[in-house]
């Protein structure tokens, strides 16, 4: 028997002495919430993170009703409501047309959570860590994932820190390590999709924007200087402005262009502001060719990346984590075969390509529409949703479609996407010139005119 065969047999035997049930790579919100959900399934979990601490970089800070449902069931909502800002309105602004259309989330009363939560991802991560540690989750910062070997009964992951390299033996390995995922890279799979010809800049600024006509969440639609403006923290007047730039512009001079491209188009003349953080990134619409390879799985941005307009990436990523944790818990209790993880990969890919991608593309089109006639139609469609509560409810509940099929009859999340009295098949998008929504509303208006 040669040395290579000896090593393989040794590892197969040694893998039975697991260091942890699940090794999660990446300590962002998706990774932490996945770990918390796994721990609630009585699994032993270890998280490793390359950075020395949670990084407060500008990232999606808005949590929609479907995500709030998950946060509530995880036991985080009471603590979150004490530190997060609460949004009661979502507005679409059409400056060229001098129009602003607002939907009040109170129309969701009795159906879902009638508000959005606004908090930096770093703050959510810190809270998630606090809860996860209470359940025994081990969190190690400054640990770089190097590679893995998928063996018969689990995974051997090679990790590196300041003291050198070592192995962690686990039953499962989950990559939640972001768009540049090292786990996905070592799986040697494709990351299919496309890159948009624009760059987005995310700026966290301190300003009193409520005083200038902004709601908690705002989509600014116009051919140039379009983007999103959202509150992060009302106590400190911290806001996020995410705006688009031509990808050909010098990325090194983004700060020099801030006054022209962000401050003046989005912050009224004379309003004081102070930049807290500034970050730029390219926009991609991509997904891994599989979210499962043996005992290795992907969730969140490691599995798929999308335009940030509408918060579909973070919401979809959190639901990846919730569904996956439920399945691994069921497998550990011998309630399900590991083959159900292939269904996880297939269903989460379906959600990305059939729900997230069309929604993200339409959202991005609407805010940057250059054709004035179509721009007018987009505004009229927004007004339909703003004036018709039934259609407005569908728009606000769009994020519930990101839950998808929970895959198990006894899933912890089996009721998550069921909204009493609402046909989820009629929920088509968050905004835009949506044919079914617009035509139905028009027919309702005509019917009322005929019968009055």
N, C-alpha and C positions, 0 to 999 in steps of 0.2 A: 504493500500500500504506500503511495507516495505522500509527500508532505502536504500537498494541496488537499488530497482526500482526507488525510488526518485532521487538517484544520476545519474542513467542512463538517466532519462528524463531531469534532470537539464543540464547534459552535452550535450544532443542532442539539447536543446534549446540554450545553451550558445555557442555552436560551430558556430552558425551563425555570431557571432561577431569575425570574423577572425583577428588574429594578423598579418597574412601575407597570401598571396596566396599559396606560396610554401616555405617550410622549407627544406633547403639543409644541410645535416650533413656531414661535411668534407670539408676542405678548400685547397685541393690539386688542381692541374690543371683541373681535370675532374669536380670537384665541382664548381670551379670558372667559368670555361667556360660554364658549364650548367647554372649557375646563370645569367651570362651575356646574353646568348641566350634567357633565359626566360624573362629577363628584356626587351630585344628587342622585345619580343612578348607582351609587356605592362602588364606583370604580376609583382606583388609585391613579392619580394624575400628576404628571410633572410637566411644567412649562419651562422651556429655555428661550432666552431672548439675547440676541447679539449685543444690543445696546446696553449701556451700564444702568439705564433707568428708563422710565416712561418718558417719551419725547413729546413735548407739547407743540408739535407741528400743526399748521392749519389743515384740518381735515373735516369731513362732513359732520356738522354738529347738530343736525335736526333728526329727531326720531318721530316717525309717523305712527298712527294708531296701531297698525299691525305689529310693529316692533315694540311698542309700549305694552302690548298684550304679553309678549315674551318676557320683557323685563319684569312685569308684574308677577307672572308665574314663577320666575326665578327668585322672587323675594326681594327685588331691588327697588321696587317702585316707591315705597314710602321714603326711603333714604334719598332717592333721586329727586323726588318732589321737594325735598328740603334744600337741595343745592342747585337744582336746574331752574331755568326760566321756562315759563309756560306760554305757548303761543295759542291764541284763540282765532286768528285770522290768517288766511293765505291770499296774497294779492298778485295779480298780473298787471303790469304797467305797460302801456303803449304810448310812450312820450310823443311820438310823431303824430298820433291821433288825439293827443291830449286826453287819453282815457285811462282810468284805473278801475279794475274789476276785482271785487273782494268777495271771497266765500268765508262765511262765519262757520267755524267748526262746531258751533252749538247745534247745528242740524244733525249731528251724529249722536246727540243725547238719546240714550236708550238703545243704541245700536252698537256703538264702539266707544273708545275713549275720545271724548269731544275736545281734544287739544293735541298740540305737538309739544314735545319736550326739547329744550335747547340746552346743550351742554357740550363742552369740548370733549373729544374722545379721550384725552388724557385723564380728565376727571372721572369719566365713566370707567376707564381702565382701573384707576385707583380704587374706586368703590368695588368693582368686581373682584379685584385682588383681595380686598379686605374680607369679602364674603367667602371667596374661594379658600383662603387660608384657614378659615374656621372649620372647613370640611376636610382639611388635611392636604390640600393641593400644595405641592412644592413648586416654588417659582425661583428660577435661577437666572439672574442677569449676567451679562458679560460672557455668555456661552454661545459660541459660533457653531452652527450645524455644518458639518463637513460632508458627510456621505452616509449612506445606509446600505445594509444588506438584508434583503427579505429572505428569511429562512422558513423552514417548515411550519413552525409554530409562533412566529412573530417577526420582530425586526431588531437588528443590531445597528444602532446609530452611532456614528463617530462624531464626537463633539470636541471643540477646542476652546480652551480658556488661557489665561495668562500663565498657568502652570504647565500647560501641555495638552496633549490629546488623550481622550479616554472614551470608553464605550458605554452606552446606556442601552440596556436590554428591555424591550417592551413588547406587549402583545400587538399594539397598534401604534402607528406613527401618523400624526395629522399635521399637514402643512397649512399653517395660517399666517405665513410669513410674507404676505404682501405680493405686490405685482411682480417684483423681481425675485420671486420665491426660489430659494436654494433647493427646497424639497422637490418642487416641480422640475427644476433643472436636472436633478439627479435621477428623476424618473425617466428622463430622456423621451419626453412626449412633446407633441406639437402644442403651440399656443396660437390657435387659429383665429383669424379675424382681420381687422384693419386699424390703421392709425389715422385720426382726423388731421387735416392740414392746418390746425390751429393749436395754439398753446393757451392754457388757462393759468391765470395768476390768482392765487388765494391770499387775500390780505386780511389779517385781523387788525382792526382799528378800534380805538376808543373815540366815540362820538355820540352825540345825542340825536340819533336819527329818527326816533319816535316823534320828535318835534317837527320833523320835515316830511310828514306824510307816509312814512313807511309803516308797514305791518310787521308782525314777527317774522314772516316768511314772504319774500318778494321775488318775482321773476320779472326782469326788465327786458322787454322785447323791442329790438330795433336793429337795423342792419349793421350799425357800428356801435361799439361800446355797450354791448349786451352782457347780461350776466345775472347773478343771484345776490341778493342782499338779505342776510338773516341775523337775528339777534343770537348771541351766544350767552351773554351774562348781563341781565338787566342791572344787577347791583353795581357793576363797574362800567356800564355802558360799552361793553365789548361786542363788536359786530364783526361778521364775516362778509366781505365783498369778494366774490369770485367772478372774474371777468375774462373775456377772451381777447387774445392778441394773435396777430399773424405769426405763424411759426417761423417765418423767415427773419423776424426781428432779432437783434442781438440779445441773447439771453442774459448776457453779463450786464446789460444796461436797463434791466427791468425796473430797478429802483429809480433811475433817472426819468423813466417814462411815467412814473406813478401819478404825478400831478396831472398830466395831460390825459392819460388813459383810464385812470380810476377816480382820482379825487374830484375833478371837475364834472365828469359825466354822472357820477353817482352821489356826490356830496354837494349839497347846495352851496352856492357862493356865500362866503362869510361864515359858514359853519366851521367850528374848530374841530380838528381831529389829530390823533396821534397814532402812528403806526406801531403796532405791537410785534407782529411777525409778518413775513412776506415769503411766499414760496410759489414756484412755478412748476408746471408739469405738462407733458403732452397728453392728449386725449386718445384713448384706445377703446376699441370694442372687440374684446378677445376672450376666448375661453379655452381651457385645456382640452385636449382631445379625449381625455378620460379623467374622471375625478377619483378613480380607484385603480390601484395596481397592487394586487395581493393584499398585504396588510398595511399598505400606505394609502392615505386618503388626503384629499384637498378640500379646503373650504375658504370662503371669502375671496379676497383679491388674489390669493395664490391660485384659485380655481378660475376666476373670471374677473375682468376689469371692464368698466363702462364709463360713459360720460357722467360727471357728478350732478348734472342738472336733474333735479327731482329726487335725489337721495336714494336711487334704486340700487346702487352698488352696496352700500352699507346695509340697507334693509335686507337685500337678497343674501348677503354674506352671513348675517346673523341667523337667518332661517336655514341656511346650509348647516350651520353649527347646531341649531336646535334639533333638526331632523336627524343629523348624524349621531349626536349624543344619545338620542332616544333609541336608535337602531343598535348602537354598540351596547347599550344597557340591556336591550332585549336579547342580543346574542350572548352576552355574559350570563344571562339567566336561562339560556337554552330555550328561549321562546321563539327564536328565529335562527335560520341558517345564515352563514356568512354570505351566501349568495345574494341576500337581499341588498348587500352593499353595491352590487352591480346596478340594481334598480335605483339606488341613491344616486349613483353617477348619471344614469340616464335621465332621471326625473329632474335633477338640478340643472343639467345641461338644457333640458327642454324649457325649464323656467327661464333660463338665461336667454336662449335664442328666440323663444316665442312670446315672452312677456317683457323681460327687461330690455332687450335690444330694440324692438319696435317702439317701446315707450321712450327709451333714451334718445333714439334718433328723432322721434317726433318732438320731444321737448327741446332738443338742440336746434331743430329746424325752426320751431316757433320763435324762439328768442332771437334768432339771427335772420329771419325771413327778409329777403331783399325785394321781393315782388310786392308792390303796394296793394294790389288787389287781393292777393292771398293774405297779406298782413291784416287787411280789413276783415277778411273772413275769419281769421284767427281771433281777432278781437270780438267779433260777433259770437263766435262759439264760446268764448270765455264769458260773455254776457249771458248767454243761455244758461250756462252752469251756475252763474252767480244769481240769476233771477228765478231759477227753477230748483227748489230744494231737492226734489227727487233725483234730478240729474246731478246736482251738486254733491249729493251723497255718494253717487257712483264715482265721481272724480276723486273724492277724498278717500274712498275705500280701495282705490286702485292698488295700493301697496299690499293689500290682503292677498292679491293674486300671486305675490311673490312667495307665499307659503307653499303653494303647489300641493301635490299629493303627499300626504304624510306617511304613506306606504304600509302602515300597520293598522289593523282593526282596533287594537288597544293602545295606539300611540298616545303618548302624553299630549300631543298637539292635535288630536283628531278633530276637535271642535274649533280650532283656531280660525279657520277661514269661513266658518258658517255664521252668517249674519242674518238674523231673523227678519223675514220680509224683504230681503234683498236678493235679486237674481244676479249672482256673481258673473254669469255669462254676459250680462249687459254692461259690465264694467270694462271699458275699452282702453282708456288712457287717462293721463293726468291733465293734459291740455292739448290744444291744437284744433284743426278743422276736422273733427271726428264726425264722419258721415252719419252713423246711426244716432249719435247724441243730438246732432243738429237737426236732422230730419224729424226725429221723434218729437223734439220740442216744438218745431215749427207746426207739425200736425196737431199737437195739443193746443197750441195757440189758435189755429184756424178753427178747431172744433169748438173752443170756447166762444169765438166770435160768431160762429154759426148758430149756436144754441142760446146766445144771449139776446 
